[in-house]
Amino acid sequence: SDAGQLAEIHLEDGKKVIVGNALTPNGDGINDEWLIQYESDLNAPEVSIFNIYGQEIYHAKSYQNNWKGSYNGSILPNGAYYYLINFNQEKINPIRGTISILGKN
């Protein structure tokens, strides 16, 4: 994937999380799924994604890098969406940020 489409986040305990900040759900195998990389001693994160109106459009209790930019079976329109990532561990605050959906066919 393109390094310009990843955000590196340093957690309170010194651990590092890499979060994809762009999704291109066009089926070419590149950035088709939202990627979160984290150290193996962290729990799989709970993830919520919201549209610009604050409506939750995706939720996973134990995210597996499998969201493809869809809601109710349809790819979402191009634009900015907001995420909340929570590792549900002491001393690690939730991570908030934006992800862009780009290049929808």
N, C-alpha and C positions, 0 to 999 in steps of 0.2 A: 504494500500500500504506500501511498505518497506520504512522506514524513510531514508535509504541510497540513495533512488532515488528521493529525494526532495531537492531543494536548497531554503534556506530562504534568501530573499533579503530585505534590509531596504532602503526605499525610502528617498529622501531628506526631506520630511515633517514628517518623523518619522513613517509613515505607513509601514506595513510589507506585502510582497507578497511571496507566496510559489509557486515555479515553479518545475514541474516534470522534471528531467533531464535524464530519461530513459523511453523508450516505448517498450513494448513487445507485439506487435500486433498478438497474437496467438489465440485469442478468448476465453481465460480462465477467462475473467472478471477482471483480475488483470493487471493494467498498460496498458490496451488496448487502452486507449485514453489519450491524453496529457492534463495534469491537471495544471491549473493556479488558485490558490486561492488568493483572495484579499478582502480587507475590503469593506463593503457595500457602503460606500460613494465614492468609486472610480467608474469611468465609466468602462463598459465592454471594455477590451483592444482591440486595433487594433493589429493584429498579422501577421507577415510574417515569413516563414521558407524557408531556402535556402539550396541547396546542396553544396558540397565542391567546386564546380565551380562557385558559386555565382548566380546560376539560382534560381529564386523564384519558389518554388514547392507548396506553400500553402499560401493563404492570406485570412484573415477574418477581416472585418471592426469592428465587435462586436463579439469577440470570445466567444463561449459557451461550452468550454471543450469537443469538439466533433471531433477533428482531430485524426484519427486512424493510422497515419503513411503511408498514401497512396498518390499517385500522379496519376492522370488520371485513377483512379479506381483500381490500383494495389498497393499492399504493397511494400514499398521501400526496397532496400537491407539493410542489417545490416551496421551500420556505424554511423559516426557523422554528424549531421546537425546543422545548425546555426539558431538561432531565434532572432527576434526583436519584443519586446513587447512595445507598446506605449499606455499609458492611455489618451493621448491627453488632459492633464490638465496642467495648469500653475505650474511651479516650480517642475515638476516631469519629470526627464530625461527618455528617452527610456531605456529599459533594453535589453542588448545583452547577449547571452550565447549559449551554445551548448546543444543539446539533442541527445542521442544515441538511435538508433533502434537496439534492441537485440533479438535474438532468433526467427527470422522469420522461419516459417515452410518451 
